[in-house]
Amino acid sequence: MGKKKVVLAYSGGLDTSVILKWLVNKGFEVICFVGNVGQKEDFAEVEKKAYATGASKVYVEDLRREFVTDYIFPALRGNALYEGRYLLGTSLARPLLSKAQIKIAAKEGAEYVSHGATGKGNDQVRFELTYYALDPDIKVISPWKDPEFLEQFKGRSDLINYAKEWNIPVTASTAHPYSEDENLMHISHEAGILEDPSFRPGEEIFSLTKALKEAPDEETVLEIHFKNGNPVKVVNEKDGTVITDPLELFLYVNEQGSINGIGRVDMVENRFIGIKSRGIYETPGATILWEAHRDLEGLAMDKEVMHLRDMLIPRFAELIYNGFWFAPEMDFIMSAFNKSQEAIDGTVTLALFKGNVTVIGRESPTSLYNQDLSSMEVEGGFDATDSQGFININAIRLKAHHMVLRKRNPYGWRKELDL
């Protein structure tokens, strides 16, 4: 009987390198999966290291295009924003990576999958909920929740000693006394010295966006074109650059945002498991696209549809953050959001300048805006006398409510009016 197969989500860092060797030493055949979601990495070296550490096979898959079209753009169509600030860069990448890992497990006939996420964080939930949703029979090995592993590895020094014992090449440095997660949508910085919420991060921490004092002293003006809520073209008004490919479009907007110092967020957020954490995020391209998309909706989306959709945005963002991308309630919300985007077509012109994204114009072939009707100078077919009846009807329940209050407390209403 052959060894049991496990597909490990592998990054090449200290944790997953130790986990790889630990699984091999426990008698598993370990197949490593490395997902390219835009992180700056030498993937050939990561693959080489995985084989040197004991992997029987290594899959390195470029998931960047799928990340943009099937995860980032759907989140954009729903204006996903967690706790009003976080654009969910890490949260959106996890279901994509987990899905690719499950596909490899199916292809290889592996009954186990494994990851290196900690037992205190959000990623363990995101990975495992996706695993179980896509393969209800899969078995998960989560070392940082495994009593045997936790007994053996009580801290970073134990991991480093194990790596030395088994000749695993690991760069253990204090150059970055905090953790980072990077993909093409963002980079996050957290833990370590950043756990103190009053600590001001120095410029050396930021790696994706320029400091405002180093950003250009002139505006970058971009036109973002949308079709059914999706960005389909970006035009740089100064140099005439035109990009239509979804992946290249996102990378270009990311670059322009980075140059102009756009997309920094420093916040304390609520993790799914109930622990508060401080995170610092750099999300340049998504910040620009979210601003443009939301502005276009003001022109082309029906009022009542917008207000109903807006009620669902916090729930939508929470589902993404908590790892429920493949849940039935997500299918329901996504269907509603996609319907709301059917006529969100047009162009938004933005000025990027020293951390700011300013909308300076918008137009849409599906615009619901009537300039004559909105004008305070032109009647535009609107009969102002109709407003009297509109007000009278809406005042009926207010009059009734406050008449009752006066009867119950004859002096209270006088006090409220300072009489």
C-alpha positions as CSV (number, residue, x, y, z in Angstrom):
1,M,0.0,0.0,0.0
2,G,1.4,3.4,-1.1
3,K,1.9,6.4,1.1
4,K,-1.1,8.7,1.7
5,K,-1.0,11.8,-0.5
6,V,-1.4,15.3,0.8
7,V,-1.4,18.5,-1.2
8,L,0.3,21.3,0.7
9,A,-0.2,25.0,0.0
10,Y,3.5,25.9,-0.1
11,S,5.1,29.3,-0.1
12,G,8.8,28.4,0.5
13,G,8.9,30.3,3.8
14,L,9.9,29.0,7.2
15,D,6.5,27.7,8.3
16,T,5.5,25.8,5.1
17,S,9.1,24.5,4.6
18,V,9.0,23.0,8.1
19,I,5.5,21.7,7.6
20,L,6.6,20.0,4.3
21,K,9.4,18.2,6.0
22,W,7.3,17.4,9.1
23,L,4.6,15.8,6.8
24,V,7.3,13.8,4.9
25,N,8.7,12.6,8.2
26,K,5.2,11.5,9.3
27,G,5.1,9.2,6.2
28,F,3.0,11.3,3.8
29,E,3.8,11.8,0.1
30,V,3.7,15.5,-0.1
31,I,2.7,17.3,-3.3
32,C,3.3,21.0,-3.1
33,F,1.1,23.7,-4.7
34,V,2.4,27.2,-5.3
35,G,-0.1,29.7,-6.5
36,N,1.1,32.8,-8.3
37,V,-1.4,35.6,-7.4
38,G,1.0,38.4,-8.1
39,Q,3.4,38.2,-5.2
40,K,7.0,39.1,-6.0
41,E,8.7,35.7,-5.8
42,D,11.2,33.6,-7.6
43,F,8.9,30.7,-8.4
44,A,11.7,28.6,-9.9
45,E,13.6,28.8,-6.7
46,V,10.5,28.0,-4.6
47,E,9.9,24.9,-6.7
48,K,13.6,23.9,-6.4
49,K,13.4,24.3,-2.7
50,A,10.2,22.2,-2.4
51,Y,11.8,19.3,-4.2
52,A,15.0,19.6,-2.1
53,T,12.9,19.5,1.1
54,G,11.1,16.3,0.1
55,A,8.1,17.1,-2.2
56,S,7.3,14.3,-4.6
57,K,5.8,16.8,-7.1
58,V,5.4,20.6,-7.3
59,Y,2.7,22.5,-9.1
60,V,3.3,26.2,-9.8
61,E,0.2,27.8,-11.3
62,D,-0.3,31.3,-12.6
63,L,-3.6,32.4,-11.2
64,R,-3.3,36.1,-11.8
65,R,-5.8,36.5,-14.6
66,E,-8.4,34.4,-12.9
67,F,-7.8,36.4,-9.7
68,V,-8.7,39.6,-11.6
69,T,-11.7,38.4,-13.6
70,D,-13.3,36.0,-11.2
71,Y,-12.6,37.5,-7.8
72,I,-11.4,41.1,-7.9
73,F,-13.9,42.3,-10.5
74,P,-17.0,40.6,-8.8
75,A,-15.9,42.2,-5.5
76,L,-15.7,45.5,-7.4
77,R,-19.2,45.1,-8.8
78,G,-20.5,44.8,-5.3
79,N,-18.3,47.6,-3.9
80,A,-17.0,45.2,-1.2
81,L,-15.4,47.1,1.7
82,Y,-14.9,45.4,5.1
83,E,-15.7,47.6,8.1
84,G,-15.9,50.5,5.7
85,R,-12.1,50.5,4.9
86,Y,-10.5,47.2,4.0
87,L,-10.6,46.3,0.3
88,L,-10.1,42.6,1.1
89,G,-7.0,41.8,-0.9
90,T,-5.9,38.8,1.1
91,S,-9.5,37.6,1.6
92,L,-10.2,37.5,-2.1
93,A,-7.1,35.5,-2.9
94,R,-7.7,32.7,-0.5
95,P,-10.7,31.0,-2.1
96,L,-8.9,31.1,-5.5
97,L,-5.8,29.5,-4.0
98,S,-7.9,26.9,-2.1
99,K,-9.9,26.0,-5.3
100,A,-6.7,25.4,-7.2
101,Q,-5.4,23.3,-4.4
102,I,-8.5,21.1,-4.4
103,K,-8.3,20.7,-8.1
104,I,-4.8,19.3,-7.8
105,A,-5.9,17.0,-5.0
106,A,-8.6,15.6,-7.2
107,K,-6.2,15.2,-10.1
108,E,-3.6,13.5,-7.9
109,G,-6.1,11.3,-6.0
110,A,-5.0,12.9,-2.7
111,E,-7.3,12.5,0.2
112,Y,-5.6,15.2,2.3
113,V,-4.8,18.9,1.9
114,S,-2.7,21.0,4.2
115,H,-1.9,24.7,4.8
116,G,0.3,26.8,7.1
117,A,-2.2,29.2,8.5
118,T,-2.2,29.9,12.2
119,G,-4.9,29.0,14.7
120,K,-5.6,32.6,15.6
121,G,-6.1,34.1,12.2
122,N,-8.6,34.4,9.4
123,D,-6.8,32.4,6.7
124,Q,-7.3,29.0,8.4
125,V,-11.0,29.6,8.1
126,R,-10.9,30.8,4.5
127,F,-8.8,27.9,3.4
128,E,-10.8,25.2,5.2
129,L,-14.3,26.4,4.4
130,T,-13.4,26.5,0.7
131,Y,-11.8,23.0,0.9
132,Y,-15.0,21.6,2.5
133,A,-17.3,23.4,0.2
134,L,-15.6,22.2,-3.0
135,D,-14.8,18.7,-1.7
136,P,-17.0,17.6,1.2
137,D,-14.9,14.4,1.6
138,I,-11.5,16.1,1.8
139,K,-9.4,15.7,4.9
140,V,-7.5,18.7,6.2
141,I,-4.2,18.7,8.0
142,S,-3.8,22.0,9.8
143,P,-0.5,21.8,11.7
144,W,-1.0,25.0,13.7
145,K,-4.1,23.4,15.3
146,D,-2.5,19.9,15.7
147,P,-1.6,19.0,19.3
148,E,1.5,17.0,18.2
149,F,2.8,19.8,16.0
150,L,2.1,22.5,18.7
151,E,3.9,20.4,21.3
152,Q,7.0,20.1,19.0
153,F,7.0,23.7,17.8
154,K,6.3,26.3,20.5
155,G,7.8,29.2,18.7
156,R,9.9,30.5,15.8
157,S,13.2,29.3,17.4
158,D,11.8,25.7,17.3
159,L,11.0,26.0,13.6
160,I,14.5,27.4,12.9
161,N,16.2,24.6,14.8
162,Y,14.1,22.0,13.0
163,A,15.1,23.5,9.6
164,K,18.8,23.4,10.6
165,E,18.4,19.8,11.7
166,W,17.0,18.7,8.4
167,N,19.2,21.0,6.2
168,I,16.2,23.1,5.0
169,P,17.5,26.4,3.6
170,V,15.6,29.1,5.5
171,T,16.4,32.8,5.7
172,A,15.5,33.8,9.2
173,S,15.9,37.5,9.5
174,T,14.8,40.3,11.8
175,A,14.9,42.8,8.9
176,H,11.1,42.7,8.8
177,P,9.9,42.3,12.4
178,Y,6.3,41.9,11.2
179,S,4.4,39.6,8.7
180,E,3.4,40.5,5.1
181,D,1.0,39.0,2.6
182,E,1.3,40.2,-1.0
183,N,-0.6,39.6,-4.2
184,L,-1.4,41.8,-7.2
185,M,-4.3,43.5,-5.4
186,H,-2.4,44.6,-2.3
187,I,0.2,44.0,0.3
188,S,-0.7,43.7,4.0
189,H,1.6,44.3,7.0
190,E,0.7,43.1,10.4
191,A,1.9,41.5,13.7
192,G,5.3,42.0,15.3
193,I,6.1,45.7,15.9
194,L,2.8,46.7,14.3
195,E,0.7,45.1,17.0
196,D,1.0,48.3,19.0
197,P,-1.9,50.3,17.6
198,S,-0.2,53.6,18.5
199,F,3.0,52.7,16.7
200,R,3.4,54.9,13.6
201,P,4.9,52.8,10.7
202,G,7.9,54.3,9.1
203,E,8.3,54.6,5.3
204,E,10.5,51.6,5.2
205,I,7.4,49.4,5.9
206,F,5.6,50.6,2.8
207,S,6.8,48.7,-0.3
208,L,4.0,49.2,-2.8
209,T,3.2,52.9,-2.7
210,K,5.3,56.0,-2.8
211,A,5.4,58.4,0.1
212,L,3.3,61.5,-0.6
213,K,6.4,63.8,-0.5
214,E,8.0,61.6,-3.2
215,A,4.9,61.3,-5.4
216,P,4.8,63.5,-8.6
217,D,3.9,67.1,-8.3
218,E,1.5,66.9,-11.2
219,E,-1.8,65.0,-11.7
220,T,-2.2,61.7,-13.5
221,V,-5.5,61.8,-15.3
222,L,-7.0,58.4,-16.2
223,E,-10.2,57.5,-18.0
224,I,-11.7,54.2,-16.7
225,H,-14.3,52.7,-19.1
226,F,-16.9,50.3,-17.7
227,K,-19.3,47.7,-19.2
228,N,-21.9,46.0,-17.0
229,G,-19.9,47.2,-14.0
230,N,-16.6,45.7,-15.1
231,P,-13.5,47.9,-16.1
232,V,-12.9,47.3,-19.8
233,K,-10.5,50.0,-20.8
234,V,-8.1,52.5,-19.2
235,V,-6.8,55.5,-21.0
236,N,-4.0,57.8,-19.8
237,E,-4.9,61.3,-21.0
238,K,-1.3,62.5,-20.9
239,D,0.7,59.9,-22.8
240,G,-2.2,58.2,-24.7
241,T,-1.7,54.7,-23.1
242,V,-4.7,52.5,-23.8
243,I,-5.1,49.1,-22.2
244,T,-8.1,46.7,-22.5
245,D,-6.8,43.3,-21.3
246,P,-8.3,42.7,-17.8
247,L,-5.0,41.6,-16.2
248,E,-2.9,44.3,-17.9
249,L,-5.5,46.9,-17.1
250,F,-5.4,46.1,-13.4
251,L,-1.6,46.0,-13.3
252,Y,-1.4,49.4,-15.1
253,V,-3.9,51.0,-12.7
254,N,-2.0,49.5,-9.8
255,E,1.2,51.0,-11.1
256,Q,-0.3,54.5,-11.5
257,G,-1.8,54.3,-8.0
258,S,1.6,53.2,-6.6
259,I,3.4,56.1,-8.2
260,N,0.9,58.6,-6.8
261,G,0.9,57.2,-3.2
262,I,-2.7,56.0,-3.4
263,G,-4.3,53.2,-1.3
264,R,-2.7,53.2,2.2
265,V,-5.0,52.1,5.0
266,D,-4.0,51.7,8.7
267,M,-6.8,50.2,10.8
268,V,-7.8,47.9,13.6
269,E,-10.2,45.3,12.4
270,N,-12.3,42.5,13.8
271,R,-11.2,39.0,12.8
272,F,-13.8,36.4,12.2
273,I,-12.8,34.5,15.3
274,G,-13.4,37.5,17.5
275,I,-9.9,38.9,18.0
276,K,-9.1,42.5,17.0
277,S,-6.0,43.0,14.9
278,R,-4.1,46.0,13.5
279,G,-3.4,45.8,9.8
280,I,-1.7,48.2,7.4
281,Y,-2.7,47.8,3.8
282,E,-1.5,49.2,0.4
283,T,-4.1,48.7,-2.3
284,P,-3.4,51.3,-5.0
285,G,-5.2,50.0,-8.2
286,A,-8.3,48.7,-6.4
287,T,-8.7,52.0,-4.6
288,I,-8.9,53.8,-7.9
289,L,-11.3,51.3,-9.5
290,W,-13.6,51.2,-6.5
291,E,-13.8,55.0,-6.6
292,A,-14.5,55.2,-10.3
293,H,-17.1,52.4,-10.2
294,R,-19.0,53.8,-7.3
295,D,-19.2,57.2,-9.0
296,L,-20.5,55.8,-12.2
297,E,-23.3,54.0,-10.3
298,G,-24.5,57.5,-9.2
299,L,-25.1,58.3,-12.8
300,A,-26.5,55.0,-14.1
301,M,-28.1,53.0,-11.2
302,D,-31.7,53.3,-10.2
303,K,-32.2,54.9,-6.7
304,E,-34.1,52.1,-5.1
305,V,-31.8,49.4,-6.6
306,M,-28.8,51.3,-5.2
307,H,-30.3,51.7,-1.8
308,L,-31.2,48.0,-1.6
309,R,-27.8,46.9,-2.9
310,D,-26.0,49.3,-0.4
311,M,-27.8,47.5,2.5
312,L,-26.1,44.3,1.4
313,I,-22.6,45.6,0.9
314,P,-21.5,45.1,4.6
315,R,-22.8,41.6,4.5
316,F,-21.2,40.9,1.2
317,A,-17.8,42.1,2.5
318,E,-18.2,40.2,5.7
319,L,-18.9,36.9,3.7
320,I,-15.7,37.5,1.7
321,Y,-13.7,38.3,4.8
322,N,-14.9,35.3,6.7
323,G,-14.3,32.8,3.9
324,F,-17.7,32.1,2.6
325,W,-17.0,32.7,-1.1
326,F,-18.6,29.4,-2.1
327,A,-21.6,29.6,0.3
328,P,-25.2,29.6,-1.0
329,E,-25.8,33.0,0.5
330,M,-22.9,34.4,-1.5
331,D,-24.5,32.9,-4.7
332,F,-27.7,34.7,-3.8
333,I,-26.0,38.1,-3.2
334,M,-23.8,37.8,-6.2
335,S,-26.8,37.1,-8.4
336,A,-28.5,40.2,-7.1
337,F,-25.4,42.4,-7.6
338,N,-24.7,41.1,-11.1
339,K,-28.3,42.0,-12.0
340,S,-27.8,45.5,-10.6
341,Q,-24.7,46.0,-12.8
342,E,-26.4,45.2,-16.2
343,A,-26.5,48.8,-17.3
344,I,-23.5,50.3,-15.4
345,D,-21.8,51.4,-18.5
346,G,-19.7,54.5,-19.2
347,T,-16.5,56.4,-18.5
348,V,-15.2,58.0,-15.3
349,T,-12.3,60.5,-15.5
350,L,-10.1,60.6,-12.4
351,A,-7.2,62.8,-11.3
352,L,-4.6,61.0,-9.2
353,F,-2.5,63.3,-7.0
354,K,-0.4,62.6,-3.9
355,G,-2.6,60.0,-2.3
356,N,-5.9,61.4,-3.6
357,V,-8.3,60.0,-6.2
358,T,-10.6,62.8,-7.4
359,V,-13.4,62.2,-9.9
360,I,-13.4,65.1,-12.4
361,G,-16.0,63.8,-14.9
362,R,-18.3,61.0,-15.8
363,E,-20.5,60.1,-18.7
364,S,-22.8,57.1,-19.5
365,P,-24.9,55.9,-22.4
366,T,-27.3,54.4,-19.8
367,S,-27.3,57.6,-17.7
368,L,-30.5,58.2,-15.6
369,Y,-29.4,61.8,-15.0
370,N,-31.5,64.4,-16.7
371,Q,-29.8,67.8,-16.6
372,D,-32.9,69.8,-17.4
373,L,-34.9,67.9,-14.8
374,S,-32.2,68.4,-12.1
375,S,-31.6,72.1,-12.9
376,M,-32.6,74.8,-10.5
377,E,-32.7,77.2,-13.5
378,V,-34.8,75.2,-16.0
379,E,-38.3,73.7,-15.3
380,G,-37.5,70.8,-17.6
381,G,-41.1,69.4,-17.6
382,F,-41.3,69.3,-13.8
383,D,-44.4,70.9,-12.2
384,A,-43.2,72.4,-8.9
385,T,-46.8,72.5,-7.6
386,D,-46.9,68.7,-7.6
387,S,-44.4,68.8,-4.7
388,Q,-47.0,70.2,-2.3
389,G,-49.1,67.0,-2.6
390,F,-46.0,64.9,-2.2
391,I,-45.0,66.7,1.0
392,N,-48.6,66.6,2.3
393,I,-48.9,62.8,1.9
394,N,-45.5,62.2,3.5
395,A,-46.4,64.5,6.4
396,I,-49.6,62.5,7.3
397,R,-47.9,59.9,9.5
398,L,-45.6,62.5,11.1
399,K,-48.5,64.6,12.1
400,A,-50.3,61.6,13.6
401,H,-47.3,60.5,15.5
402,H,-46.5,63.8,17.1
403,M,-50.2,64.5,17.9
404,V,-50.1,61.4,20.0
405,L,-46.9,62.5,21.7
406,R,-48.5,65.8,22.6
407,K,-51.5,64.1,24.2
408,R,-49.3,61.8,26.2
409,N,-46.9,64.6,27.3
410,P,-48.5,68.0,26.9
411,Y,-45.4,69.9,28.1
412,G,-42.7,67.7,26.5
413,W,-43.1,69.1,23.0
414,R,-42.8,72.7,24.4
415,K,-39.6,71.8,26.1
416,E,-38.3,70.2,22.9
417,L,-38.9,73.5,21.1
418,D,-37.4,75.5,23.9
419,L,-40.8,77.3,24.5
